[in-house]
Amino acid sequence: MKKLLGLIGTITIAGGGMAGLAGNAPTLAKNNINYQQTNN
């Protein structure tokens, strides 16, 4: 039972991390595009 809860916790944290990365990716891409435009 304890092992199962640990596994669920790990999946939740990993899922949250993935969602966080996916949420930040468009912002990072936008910043990169703006940076390239201002340096040209």
KAHU-V52124 format. One record per pair of residues at least 12 apart in sequence whose C-alpha atoms are under 8 Angstrom apart, sorted by the first residue. I is the first residue (numbers start at 1). J is the second residue. D is the distance in Angstrom with one decimal. If there is no record, write none. Layout:
I/J/D + I/J/D
This chain:
none
